[in-house]
Amino acid sequence: MDAESNEKIVTEDLIERLNRLEPVAARLGCADELADVEKIIRRGAGYQRQRAVAKAHNGDLHAVVDDLVTLMRDGHPPIR
């Protein structure tokens, strides 16, 4: 909830808080890491992607592993 007791979506609230923390993160030298948090919020966490891949392949966990290997090989870690 905001100051006026209006409900807010958790992800919207988190992004607002991240925006307020950007100057602090820049001073600490961790702005890129803070930006990764927003990426996770917008794209979904790795476990969400893995569950979606499993569901799309009838629960086949080999497909999940193949997807993770492809991401890593292409230089795209699951959280970024």
PyMOL Python script that loads the backbone (N, CA, C, O; Angstrom):
from pymol import cmd

cmd.read_pdbstr("""\
ATOM      1  N   MET A   1       0.840  -1.174   0.000  1.00  0.00           N
ATOM      2  CA  MET A   1       0.000   0.000   0.000  1.00  0.00           C
ATOM      3  C   MET A   1       0.885   1.236   0.000  1.00  0.00           C
ATOM      4  O   MET A   1       1.995   1.235   0.532  1.00  0.00           O
ATOM      5  N   ASP A   2       0.362   2.287  -0.611  1.00  0.00           N
ATOM      6  CA  ASP A   2       1.114   3.533  -0.600  1.00  0.00           C
ATOM      7  C   ASP A   2       0.694   4.376   0.601  1.00  0.00           C
ATOM      8  O   ASP A   2      -0.065   3.917   1.455  1.00  0.00           O
ATOM      9  N   ALA A   3       1.190   5.605   0.662  1.00  0.00           N
ATOM     10  CA  ALA A   3       0.928   6.473   1.814  1.00  0.00           C
ATOM     11  C   ALA A   3      -0.556   6.785   1.991  1.00  0.00           C
ATOM     12  O   ALA A   3      -1.001   7.085   3.099  1.00  0.00           O
ATOM     13  N   GLU A   4      -1.319   6.716   0.905  1.00  0.00           N
ATOM     14  CA  GLU A   4      -2.759   7.007   0.980  1.00  0.00           C
ATOM     15  C   GLU A   4      -3.594   5.740   1.138  1.00  0.00           C
ATOM     16  O   GLU A   4      -4.805   5.767   0.921  1.00  0.00           O
ATOM     17  N   SER A   5      -2.971   4.652   1.508  1.00  0.00           N
ATOM     18  CA  SER A   5      -3.630   3.352   1.704  1.00  0.00           C
ATOM     19  C   SER A   5      -4.198   2.762   0.424  1.00  0.00           C
ATOM     20  O   SER A   5      -5.140   1.970   0.474  1.00  0.00           O
ATOM     21  N   ASN A   6      -3.641   3.132  -0.720  1.00  0.00           N
ATOM     22  CA  ASN A   6      -4.031   2.532  -1.986  1.00  0.00           C
ATOM     23  C   ASN A   6      -3.184   1.284  -2.210  1.00  0.00           C
ATOM     24  O   ASN A   6      -1.975   1.281  -1.978  1.00  0.00           O
ATOM     25  N   GLU A   7      -3.844   0.233  -2.664  1.00  0.00           N
ATOM     26  CA  GLU A   7      -3.108  -0.993  -2.934  1.00  0.00           C
ATOM     27  C   GLU A   7      -2.233  -0.809  -4.164  1.00  0.00           C
ATOM     28  O   GLU A   7      -2.600  -0.120  -5.116  1.00  0.00           O
ATOM     29  N   LYS A   8      -1.067  -1.442  -4.117  1.00  0.00           N
ATOM     30  CA  LYS A   8      -0.148  -1.398  -5.245  1.00  0.00           C
ATOM     31  C   LYS A   8       0.276  -2.828  -5.559  1.00  0.00           C
ATOM     32  O   LYS A   8       0.333  -3.688  -4.681  1.00  0.00           O
ATOM     33  N   ILE A   9       0.564  -3.049  -6.805  1.00  0.00           N
ATOM     34  CA  ILE A   9       1.099  -4.342  -7.211  1.00  0.00           C
ATOM     35  C   ILE A   9       2.528  -4.427  -6.692  1.00  0.00           C
ATOM     36  O   ILE A   9       3.294  -3.470  -6.805  1.00  0.00           O
ATOM     37  N   VAL A  10       2.877  -5.560  -6.132  1.00  0.00           N
ATOM     38  CA  VAL A  10       4.188  -5.727  -5.502  1.00  0.00           C
ATOM     39  C   VAL A  10       5.318  -5.397  -6.470  1.00  0.00           C
ATOM     40  O   VAL A  10       6.272  -4.714  -6.095  1.00  0.00           O
ATOM     41  N   THR A  11       5.223  -5.870  -7.703  1.00  0.00           N
ATOM     42  CA  THR A  11       6.311  -5.614  -8.646  1.00  0.00           C
ATOM     43  C   THR A  11       6.458  -4.132  -8.949  1.00  0.00           C
ATOM     44  O   THR A  11       7.577  -3.647  -9.115  1.00  0.00           O
ATOM     45  N   GLU A  12       5.348  -3.405  -9.025  1.00  0.00           N
ATOM     46  CA  GLU A  12       5.426  -1.957  -9.247  1.00  0.00           C
ATOM     47  C   GLU A  12       6.116  -1.282  -8.073  1.00  0.00           C
ATOM     48  O   GLU A  12       6.958  -0.403  -8.260  1.00  0.00           O
ATOM     49  N   ASP A  13       5.762  -1.689  -6.877  1.00  0.00           N
ATOM     50  CA  ASP A  13       6.370  -1.115  -5.679  1.00  0.00           C
ATOM     51  C   ASP A  13       7.867  -1.412  -5.644  1.00  0.00           C
ATOM     52  O   ASP A  13       8.667  -0.538  -5.309  1.00  0.00           O
ATOM     53  N   LEU A  14       8.238  -2.624  -5.983  1.00  0.00           N
ATOM     54  CA  LEU A  14       9.658  -2.983  -5.987  1.00  0.00           C
ATOM     55  C   LEU A  14      10.443  -2.159  -6.998  1.00  0.00           C
ATOM     56  O   LEU A  14      11.550  -1.706  -6.707  1.00  0.00           O
ATOM     57  N   ILE A  15       9.880  -1.964  -8.178  1.00  0.00           N
ATOM     58  CA  ILE A  15      10.570  -1.180  -9.203  1.00  0.00           C
ATOM     59  C   ILE A  15      10.733   0.267  -8.752  1.00  0.00           C
ATOM     60  O   ILE A  15      11.779   0.872  -8.988  1.00  0.00           O
ATOM     61  N   GLU A  16       9.719   0.825  -8.109  1.00  0.00           N
ATOM     62  CA  GLU A  16       9.843   2.183  -7.571  1.00  0.00           C
ATOM     63  C   GLU A  16      10.963   2.247  -6.540  1.00  0.00           C
ATOM     64  O   GLU A  16      11.745   3.197  -6.524  1.00  0.00           O
ATOM     65  N   ARG A  17      11.037   1.250  -5.690  1.00  0.00           N
ATOM     66  CA  ARG A  17      12.096   1.225  -4.668  1.00  0.00           C
ATOM     67  C   ARG A  17      13.470   1.073  -5.312  1.00  0.00           C
ATOM     68  O   ARG A  17      14.436   1.698  -4.875  1.00  0.00           O
ATOM     69  N   LEU A  18      13.556   0.253  -6.337  1.00  0.00           N
ATOM     70  CA  LEU A  18      14.828   0.098  -7.044  1.00  0.00           C
ATOM     71  C   LEU A  18      15.266   1.422  -7.662  1.00  0.00           C
ATOM     72  O   LEU A  18      16.445   1.775  -7.615  1.00  0.00           O
ATOM     73  N   ASN A  19      14.323   2.147  -8.234  1.00  0.00           N
ATOM     74  CA  ASN A  19      14.645   3.449  -8.826  1.00  0.00           C
ATOM     75  C   ASN A  19      15.192   4.408  -7.781  1.00  0.00           C
ATOM     76  O   ASN A  19      16.119   5.171  -8.053  1.00  0.00           O
ATOM     77  N   ARG A  20      14.619   4.369  -6.590  1.00  0.00           N
ATOM     78  CA  ARG A  20      15.113   5.243  -5.515  1.00  0.00           C
ATOM     79  C   ARG A  20      16.506   4.827  -5.059  1.00  0.00           C
ATOM     80  O   ARG A  20      17.279   5.662  -4.589  1.00  0.00           O
ATOM     81  N   LEU A  21      16.829   3.560  -5.193  1.00  0.00           N
ATOM     82  CA  LEU A  21      18.132   3.060  -4.760  1.00  0.00           C
ATOM     83  C   LEU A  21      19.233   3.230  -5.804  1.00  0.00           C
ATOM     84  O   LEU A  21      20.407   3.031  -5.493  1.00  0.00           O
ATOM     85  N   GLU A  22      18.875   3.593  -7.039  1.00  0.00           N
ATOM     86  CA  GLU A  22      19.874   3.709  -8.105  1.00  0.00           C
ATOM     87  C   GLU A  22      21.051   4.609  -7.740  1.00  0.00           C
ATOM     88  O   GLU A  22      22.194   4.210  -7.960  1.00  0.00           O
ATOM     89  N   PRO A  23      20.826   5.817  -7.188  1.00  0.00           N
ATOM     90  CA  PRO A  23      21.976   6.666  -6.850  1.00  0.00           C
ATOM     91  C   PRO A  23      22.896   6.026  -5.806  1.00  0.00           C
ATOM     92  O   PRO A  23      24.117   6.161  -5.881  1.00  0.00           O
ATOM     93  N   VAL A  24      22.312   5.341  -4.851  1.00  0.00           N
ATOM     94  CA  VAL A  24      23.109   4.671  -3.818  1.00  0.00           C
ATOM     95  C   VAL A  24      23.928   3.549  -4.453  1.00  0.00           C
ATOM     96  O   VAL A  24      25.115   3.398  -4.167  1.00  0.00           O
ATOM     97  N   ALA A  25      23.286   2.767  -5.312  1.00  0.00           N
ATOM     98  CA  ALA A  25      23.984   1.669  -5.979  1.00  0.00           C
ATOM     99  C   ALA A  25      25.122   2.197  -6.847  1.00  0.00           C
ATOM    100  O   ALA A  25      26.190   1.588  -6.914  1.00  0.00           O
ATOM    101  N   ALA A  26      24.897   3.322  -7.508  1.00  0.00           N
ATOM    102  CA  ALA A  26      25.954   3.916  -8.334  1.00  0.00           C
ATOM    103  C   ALA A  26      27.154   4.303  -7.470  1.00  0.00           C
ATOM    104  O   ALA A  26      28.300   4.051  -7.844  1.00  0.00           O
ATOM    105  N   ARG A  27      26.892   4.910  -6.324  1.00  0.00           N
ATOM    106  CA  ARG A  27      27.986   5.301  -5.421  1.00  0.00           C
ATOM    107  C   ARG A  27      28.732   4.085  -4.885  1.00  0.00           C
ATOM    108  O   ARG A  27      29.942   4.140  -4.666  1.00  0.00           O
ATOM    109  N   LEU A  28      28.018   3.003  -4.677  1.00  0.00           N
ATOM    110  CA  LEU A  28      28.634   1.781  -4.156  1.00  0.00           C
ATOM    111  C   LEU A  28      29.281   0.927  -5.250  1.00  0.00           C
ATOM    112  O   LEU A  28      29.976  -0.048  -4.962  1.00  0.00           O
ATOM    113  N   GLY A  29      29.045   1.304  -6.499  1.00  0.00           N
ATOM    114  CA  GLY A  29      29.613   0.544  -7.605  1.00  0.00           C
ATOM    115  C   GLY A  29      28.878  -0.737  -7.933  1.00  0.00           C
ATOM    116  O   GLY A  29      29.464  -1.666  -8.490  1.00  0.00           O
ATOM    117  N   CYS A  30      27.602  -0.798  -7.593  1.00  0.00           N
ATOM    118  CA  CYS A  30      26.839  -2.027  -7.863  1.00  0.00           C
ATOM    119  C   CYS A  30      25.544  -1.742  -8.630  1.00  0.00           C
ATOM    120  O   CYS A  30      24.540  -2.431  -8.451  1.00  0.00           O
ATOM    121  N   ALA A  31      25.584  -0.711  -9.491  1.00  0.00           N
ATOM    122  CA  ALA A  31      24.388  -0.354 -10.261  1.00  0.00           C
ATOM    123  C   ALA A  31      23.967  -1.484 -11.204  1.00  0.00           C
ATOM    124  O   ALA A  31      22.774  -1.723 -11.394  1.00  0.00           O
ATOM    125  N   ASP A  32      24.941  -2.177 -11.791  1.00  0.00           N
ATOM    126  CA  ASP A  32      24.604  -3.278 -12.703  1.00  0.00           C
ATOM    127  C   ASP A  32      23.874  -4.400 -11.971  1.00  0.00           C
ATOM    128  O   ASP A  32      22.922  -4.981 -12.491  1.00  0.00           O
ATOM    129  N   GLU A  33      24.327  -4.691 -10.777  1.00  0.00           N
ATOM    130  CA  GLU A  33      23.691  -5.747  -9.992  1.00  0.00           C
ATOM    131  C   GLU A  33      22.268  -5.358  -9.600  1.00  0.00           C
ATOM    132  O   GLU A  33      21.364  -6.194  -9.613  1.00  0.00           O
ATOM    133  N   LEU A  34      22.075  -4.096  -9.255  1.00  0.00           N
ATOM    134  CA  LEU A  34      20.729  -3.625  -8.920  1.00  0.00           C
ATOM    135  C   LEU A  34      19.828  -3.699 -10.154  1.00  0.00           C
ATOM    136  O   LEU A  34      18.652  -4.045 -10.048  1.00  0.00           O
ATOM    137  N   ALA A  35      20.381  -3.374 -11.319  1.00  0.00           N
ATOM    138  CA  ALA A  35      19.607  -3.464 -12.561  1.00  0.00           C
ATOM    139  C   ALA A  35      19.183  -4.907 -12.832  1.00  0.00           C
ATOM    140  O   ALA A  35      18.122  -5.146 -13.409  1.00  0.00           O
ATOM    141  N   ASP A  36      20.012  -5.872 -12.414  1.00  0.00           N
ATOM    142  CA  ASP A  36      19.643  -7.281 -12.591  1.00  0.00           C
ATOM    143  C   ASP A  36      18.378  -7.635 -11.815  1.00  0.00           C
ATOM    144  O   ASP A  36      17.592  -8.473 -12.257  1.00  0.00           O
ATOM    145  N   VAL A  37      18.183  -7.008 -10.677  1.00  0.00           N
ATOM    146  CA  VAL A  37      16.980  -7.268  -9.881  1.00  0.00           C
ATOM    147  C   VAL A  37      15.746  -6.865 -10.681  1.00  0.00           C
ATOM    148  O   VAL A  37      14.753  -7.592 -10.704  1.00  0.00           O
ATOM    149  N   GLU A  38      15.808  -5.708 -11.334  1.00  0.00           N
ATOM    150  CA  GLU A  38      14.669  -5.268 -12.142  1.00  0.00           C
ATOM    151  C   GLU A  38      14.441  -6.220 -13.315  1.00  0.00           C
ATOM    152  O   GLU A  38      13.297  -6.495 -13.676  1.00  0.00           O
ATOM    153  N   LYS A  39      15.512  -6.721 -13.903  1.00  0.00           N
ATOM    154  CA  LYS A  39      15.363  -7.685 -14.998  1.00  0.00           C
ATOM    155  C   LYS A  39      14.629  -8.934 -14.521  1.00  0.00           C
ATOM    156  O   LYS A  39      13.765  -9.463 -15.220  1.00  0.00           O
ATOM    157  N   ILE A  40      14.979  -9.395 -13.337  1.00  0.00           N
ATOM    158  CA  ILE A  40      14.307 -10.574 -12.782  1.00  0.00           C
ATOM    159  C   ILE A  40      12.826 -10.289 -12.577  1.00  0.00           C
ATOM    160  O   ILE A  40      11.979 -11.131 -12.875  1.00  0.00           O
ATOM    161  N   ILE A  41      12.517  -9.105 -12.069  1.00  0.00           N
ATOM    162  CA  ILE A  41      11.122  -8.738 -11.829  1.00  0.00           C
ATOM    163  C   ILE A  41      10.356  -8.700 -13.144  1.00  0.00           C
ATOM    164  O   ILE A  41       9.241  -9.216 -13.224  1.00  0.00           O
ATOM    165  N   ARG A  42      10.934  -8.102 -14.167  1.00  0.00           N
ATOM    166  CA  ARG A  42      10.234  -7.941 -15.447  1.00  0.00           C
ATOM    167  C   ARG A  42      10.141  -9.245 -16.244  1.00  0.00           C
ATOM    168  O   ARG A  42       9.106  -9.531 -16.846  1.00  0.00           O
ATOM    169  N   ARG A  43      11.206 -10.025 -16.248  1.00  0.00           N
ATOM    170  CA  ARG A  43      11.237 -11.254 -17.053  1.00  0.00           C
ATOM    171  C   ARG A  43      10.769 -12.486 -16.310  1.00  0.00           C
ATOM    172  O   ARG A  43      10.372 -13.483 -16.914  1.00  0.00           O
ATOM    173  N   GLY A  44      10.820 -12.405 -15.004  1.00  0.00           N
ATOM    174  CA  GLY A  44      10.515 -13.577 -14.193  1.00  0.00           C
ATOM    175  C   GLY A  44      11.802 -14.238 -13.744  1.00  0.00           C
ATOM    176  O   GLY A  44      12.846 -14.096 -14.380  1.00  0.00           O
ATOM    177  N   ALA A  45      11.715 -14.941 -12.671  1.00  0.00           N
ATOM    178  CA  ALA A  45      12.886 -15.615 -12.111  1.00  0.00           C
ATOM    179  C   ALA A  45      13.221 -16.860 -12.926  1.00  0.00           C
ATOM    180  O   ALA A  45      12.401 -17.359 -13.697  1.00  0.00           O
ATOM    181  N   GLY A  46      14.429 -17.342 -12.740  1.00  0.00           N
ATOM    182  CA  GLY A  46      14.879 -18.522 -13.465  1.00  0.00           C
ATOM    183  C   GLY A  46      13.975 -19.722 -13.265  1.00  0.00           C
ATOM    184  O   GLY A  46      13.713 -20.478 -14.201  1.00  0.00           O
ATOM    185  N   TYR A  47      13.498 -19.892 -12.040  1.00  0.00           N
ATOM    186  CA  TYR A  47      12.623 -21.049 -11.779  1.00  0.00           C
ATOM    187  C   TYR A  47      11.330 -20.938 -12.580  1.00  0.00           C
ATOM    188  O   TYR A  47      10.756 -21.954 -12.971  1.00  0.00           O
ATOM    189  N   GLN A  48      10.863 -19.704 -12.829  1.00  0.00           N
ATOM    190  CA  GLN A  48       9.636 -19.529 -13.607  1.00  0.00           C
ATOM    191  C   GLN A  48       9.867 -19.941 -15.061  1.00  0.00           C
ATOM    192  O   GLN A  48       9.023 -20.594 -15.676  1.00  0.00           O
ATOM    193  N   ARG A  49      11.018 -19.551 -15.596  1.00  0.00           N
ATOM    194  CA  ARG A  49      11.355 -19.955 -16.965  1.00  0.00           C
ATOM    195  C   ARG A  49      11.477 -21.478 -17.044  1.00  0.00           C
ATOM    196  O   ARG A  49      10.964 -22.103 -17.973  1.00  0.00           O
ATOM    197  N   GLN A  50      12.152 -22.059 -16.073  1.00  0.00           N
ATOM    198  CA  GLN A  50      12.351 -23.507 -16.075  1.00  0.00           C
ATOM    199  C   GLN A  50      11.024 -24.251 -16.002  1.00  0.00           C
ATOM    200  O   GLN A  50      10.830 -25.254 -16.688  1.00  0.00           O
ATOM    201  N   ARG A  51      10.125 -23.763 -15.179  1.00  0.00           N
ATOM    202  CA  ARG A  51       8.801 -24.405 -15.079  1.00  0.00           C
ATOM    203  C   ARG A  51       8.044 -24.287 -16.392  1.00  0.00           C
ATOM    204  O   ARG A  51       7.366 -25.225 -16.810  1.00  0.00           O
ATOM    205  N   ALA A  52       8.161 -23.125 -17.049  1.00  0.00           N
ATOM    206  CA  ALA A  52       7.478 -22.927 -18.330  1.00  0.00           C
ATOM    207  C   ALA A  52       8.043 -23.867 -19.394  1.00  0.00           C
ATOM    208  O   ALA A  52       7.292 -24.441 -20.182  1.00  0.00           O
ATOM    209  N   VAL A  53       9.364 -24.021 -19.414  1.00  0.00           N
ATOM    210  CA  VAL A  53       9.987 -24.936 -20.375  1.00  0.00           C
ATOM    211  C   VAL A  53       9.527 -26.367 -20.102  1.00  0.00           C
ATOM    212  O   VAL A  53       9.186 -27.097 -21.033  1.00  0.00           O
ATOM    213  N   ALA A  54       9.517 -26.767 -18.845  1.00  0.00           N
ATOM    214  CA  ALA A  54       9.064 -28.119 -18.494  1.00  0.00           C
ATOM    215  C   ALA A  54       7.617 -28.329 -18.919  1.00  0.00           C
ATOM    216  O   ALA A  54       7.276 -29.367 -19.487  1.00  0.00           O
ATOM    217  N   LYS A  55       6.781 -27.359 -18.648  1.00  0.00           N
ATOM    218  CA  LYS A  55       5.364 -27.476 -19.010  1.00  0.00           C
ATOM    219  C   LYS A  55       5.198 -27.588 -20.524  1.00  0.00           C
ATOM    220  O   LYS A  55       4.390 -28.380 -21.009  1.00  0.00           O
ATOM    221  N   ALA A  56       5.968 -26.791 -21.265  1.00  0.00           N
ATOM    222  CA  ALA A  56       5.877 -26.813 -22.728  1.00  0.00           C
ATOM    223  C   ALA A  56       6.356 -28.136 -23.316  1.00  0.00           C
ATOM    224  O   ALA A  56       6.033 -28.469 -24.456  1.00  0.00           O
ATOM    225  N   HIS A  57       7.128 -28.886 -22.534  1.00  0.00           N
ATOM    226  CA  HIS A  57       7.662 -30.172 -23.001  1.00  0.00           C
ATOM    227  C   HIS A  57       7.114 -31.339 -22.177  1.00  0.00           C
ATOM    228  O   HIS A  57       7.805 -32.331 -21.948  1.00  0.00           O
ATOM    229  N   ASN A  58       5.871 -31.202 -21.741  1.00  0.00           N
ATOM    230  CA  ASN A  58       5.188 -32.276 -21.007  1.00  0.00           C
ATOM    231  C   ASN A  58       5.972 -32.775 -19.797  1.00  0.00           C
ATOM    232  O   ASN A  58       6.013 -33.974 -19.523  1.00  0.00           O
ATOM    233  N   GLY A  59       6.588 -31.847 -19.083  1.00  0.00           N
ATOM    234  CA  GLY A  59       7.296 -32.206 -17.860  1.00  0.00           C
ATOM    235  C   GLY A  59       8.684 -32.782 -18.063  1.00  0.00           C
ATOM    236  O   GLY A  59       9.309 -33.250 -17.110  1.00  0.00           O
ATOM    237  N   ASP A  60       9.170 -32.753 -19.289  1.00  0.00           N
ATOM    238  CA  ASP A  60      10.490 -33.325 -19.587  1.00  0.00           C
ATOM    239  C   ASP A  60      11.598 -32.432 -19.032  1.00  0.00           C
ATOM    240  O   ASP A  60      11.827 -31.331 -19.532  1.00  0.00           O
ATOM    241  N   LEU A  61      12.280 -32.915 -17.999  1.00  0.00           N
ATOM    242  CA  LEU A  61      13.343 -32.132 -17.375  1.00  0.00           C
ATOM    243  C   LEU A  61      14.593 -32.053 -18.244  1.00  0.00           C
ATOM    244  O   LEU A  61      15.423 -31.164 -18.056  1.00  0.00           O
ATOM    245  N   HIS A  62      14.733 -32.970 -19.186  1.00  0.00           N
ATOM    246  CA  HIS A  62      15.852 -32.865 -20.131  1.00  0.00           C
ATOM    247  C   HIS A  62      15.725 -31.575 -20.940  1.00  0.00           C
ATOM    248  O   HIS A  62      16.732 -30.942 -21.257  1.00  0.00           O
ATOM    249  N   ALA A  63      14.511 -31.188 -21.269  1.00  0.00           N
ATOM    250  CA  ALA A  63      14.293 -29.941 -22.004  1.00  0.00           C
ATOM    251  C   ALA A  63      14.727 -28.742 -21.168  1.00  0.00           C
ATOM    252  O   ALA A  63      15.265 -27.770 -21.699  1.00  0.00           O
ATOM    253  N   VAL A  64      14.493 -28.813 -19.875  1.00  0.00           N
ATOM    254  CA  VAL A  64      14.913 -27.731 -18.975  1.00  0.00           C
ATOM    255  C   VAL A  64      16.433 -27.627 -18.970  1.00  0.00           C
ATOM    256  O   VAL A  64      16.986 -26.533 -19.083  1.00  0.00           O
ATOM    257  N   VAL A  65      17.098 -28.754 -18.840  1.00  0.00           N
ATOM    258  CA  VAL A  65      18.566 -28.759 -18.837  1.00  0.00           C
ATOM    259  C   VAL A  65      19.094 -28.258 -20.180  1.00  0.00           C
ATOM    260  O   VAL A  65      20.030 -27.460 -20.219  1.00  0.00           O
ATOM    261  N   ASP A  66      18.504 -28.719 -21.271  1.00  0.00           N
ATOM    262  CA  ASP A  66      18.929 -28.259 -22.595  1.00  0.00           C
ATOM    263  C   ASP A  66      18.781 -26.748 -22.724  1.00  0.00           C
ATOM    264  O   ASP A  66      19.652 -26.083 -23.285  1.00  0.00           O
ATOM    265  N   ASP A  67      17.686 -26.206 -22.210  1.00  0.00           N
ATOM    266  CA  ASP A  67      17.456 -24.764 -22.259  1.00  0.00           C
ATOM    267  C   ASP A  67      18.515 -24.022 -21.448  1.00  0.00           C
ATOM    268  O   ASP A  67      19.043 -23.006 -21.898  1.00  0.00           O
ATOM    269  N   LEU A  68      18.823 -24.525 -20.262  1.00  0.00           N
ATOM    270  CA  LEU A  68      19.847 -23.890 -19.423  1.00  0.00           C
ATOM    271  C   LEU A  68      21.220 -23.941 -20.083  1.00  0.00           C
ATOM    272  O   LEU A  68      21.966 -22.963 -20.047  1.00  0.00           O
ATOM    273  N   VAL A  69      21.550 -25.071 -20.681  1.00  0.00           N
ATOM    274  CA  VAL A  69      22.835 -25.202 -21.368  1.00  0.00           C
ATOM    275  C   VAL A  69      22.912 -24.209 -22.521  1.00  0.00           C
ATOM    276  O   VAL A  69      23.937 -23.555 -22.713  1.00  0.00           O
ATOM    277  N   THR A  70      21.839 -24.095 -23.282  1.00  0.00           N
ATOM    278  CA  THR A  70      21.812 -23.145 -24.396  1.00  0.00           C
ATOM    279  C   THR A  70      21.994 -21.718 -23.903  1.00  0.00           C
ATOM    280  O   THR A  70      22.761 -20.950 -24.484  1.00  0.00           O
ATOM    281  N   LEU A  71      21.294 -21.362 -22.837  1.00  0.00           N
ATOM    282  CA  LEU A  71      21.438 -20.013 -22.281  1.00  0.00           C
ATOM    283  C   LEU A  71      22.877 -19.734 -21.867  1.00  0.00           C
ATOM    284  O   LEU A  71      23.432 -18.685 -22.195  1.00  0.00           O
ATOM    285  N   MET A  72      23.468 -20.657 -21.159  1.00  0.00           N
ATOM    286  CA  MET A  72      24.838 -20.466 -20.677  1.00  0.00           C
ATOM    287  C   MET A  72      25.836 -20.446 -21.836  1.00  0.00           C
ATOM    288  O   MET A  72      26.756 -19.628 -21.846  1.00  0.00           O
ATOM    289  N   ARG A  73      25.661 -21.324 -22.792  1.00  0.00           N
ATOM    290  CA  ARG A  73      26.572 -21.383 -23.938  1.00  0.00           C
ATOM    291  C   ARG A  73      26.517 -20.090 -24.749  1.00  0.00           C
ATOM    292  O   ARG A  73      27.533 -19.626 -25.268  1.00  0.00           O
ATOM    293  N   ASP A  74      25.319 -19.517 -24.852  1.00  0.00           N
ATOM    294  CA  ASP A  74      25.148 -18.278 -25.615  1.00  0.00           C
ATOM    295  C   ASP A  74      25.502 -17.035 -24.808  1.00  0.00           C
ATOM    296  O   ASP A  74      25.358 -15.912 -25.290  1.00  0.00           O
ATOM    297  N   GLY A  75      25.965 -17.242 -23.578  1.00  0.00           N
ATOM    298  CA  GLY A  75      26.373 -16.108 -22.756  1.00  0.00           C
ATOM    299  C   GLY A  75      25.231 -15.376 -22.097  1.00  0.00           C
ATOM    300  O   GLY A  75      25.353 -14.199 -21.757  1.00  0.00           O
ATOM    301  N   HIS A  76      24.119 -16.065 -21.914  1.00  0.00           N
ATOM    302  CA  HIS A  76      22.944 -15.462 -21.277  1.00  0.00           C
ATOM    303  C   HIS A  76      22.606 -16.228 -20.006  1.00  0.00           C
ATOM    304  O   HIS A  76      21.761 -17.122 -20.029  1.00  0.00           O
ATOM    305  N   PRO A  77      23.256 -15.889 -18.899  1.00  0.00           N
ATOM    306  CA  PRO A  77      22.893 -16.566 -17.649  1.00  0.00           C
ATOM    307  C   PRO A  77      21.402 -16.413 -17.386  1.00  0.00           C
ATOM    308  O   PRO A  77      20.824 -15.388 -17.750  1.00  0.00           O
ATOM    309  N   PRO A  78      20.772 -17.381 -16.775  1.00  0.00           N
ATOM    310  CA  PRO A  78      19.322 -17.366 -16.567  1.00  0.00           C
ATOM    311  C   PRO A  78      18.772 -16.114 -15.893  1.00  0.00           C
ATOM    312  O   PRO A  78      17.627 -15.749 -16.159  1.00  0.00           O
ATOM    313  N   ILE A  79      19.540 -15.435 -15.030  1.00  0.00           N
ATOM    314  CA  ILE A  79      18.972 -14.280 -14.340  1.00  0.00           C
ATOM    315  C   ILE A  79      19.153 -12.977 -15.090  1.00  0.00           C
ATOM    316  O   ILE A  79      18.618 -11.953 -14.665  1.00  0.00           O
ATOM    317  N   ARG A  80      19.874 -12.979 -16.169  1.00  0.00           N
ATOM    318  CA  ARG A  80      20.143 -11.700 -16.836  1.00  0.00           C
ATOM    319  C   ARG A  80      19.396 -11.554 -18.110  1.00  0.00           C
ATOM    320  O   ARG A  80      19.519 -10.532 -18.785  1.00  0.00           O
TER     321      ARG A  80
END
""", "prot")
cmd.dss("prot")
cmd.show_as("cartoon", "prot")
cmd.util.cbc("prot")
cmd.orient("prot")
